[in-house]
Amino acid sequence: MPAYGSPPPPPYGYQPYSPGPALGQFASFGARLGAVLIDGLIGVLFYVPGLIVLFAGPKHIGSCTINEQPALCNIPDGSTIALAVALFVIGIVVYLIIYCRRAGAGQSWGQQALHVRVVDAQTGQPIGTGRTFGRTFARILSGAVCYLGYLWMLWDPRKQTWHDKIVGTVVVRG
């Protein structure tokens, strides 16, 4: 029995309110932009084979217009264009798989270079490959209306963009 005037003990199984994990300091706009730029530059490397084939592959001479004057130009053959497109598609798919697996496990290349990471907004844990893939495609929505979804983090208290809000993530320093 508690002493007179003291509060009664909590019921069996009672769990006090916990505000959740300490997520740390949210990443700045500059750090996030830098990470995206680094990841984009690395992504360009996956397009290089397609560019090489497009510019160095077989061509034929055909008529074209240069500065409104008729001329003869080297035009890539249909097979060259088909191979270049195939290599571009393969490059995009391979990059997305590698990027999403790496970012889902912790950090992408750009995030690692700038010491930021994407974590679950509730648990503070890495978000996994599937949610990273969804977040990557949700970035299209963030840019759809004059990039307002990206700028949203400038006045959001948790510095979340629209794609962060869609998949329930935050970007933190570390």
Disulfide bonds with the S-S distance in Angstrom:
Cys64-Cys73 1.69
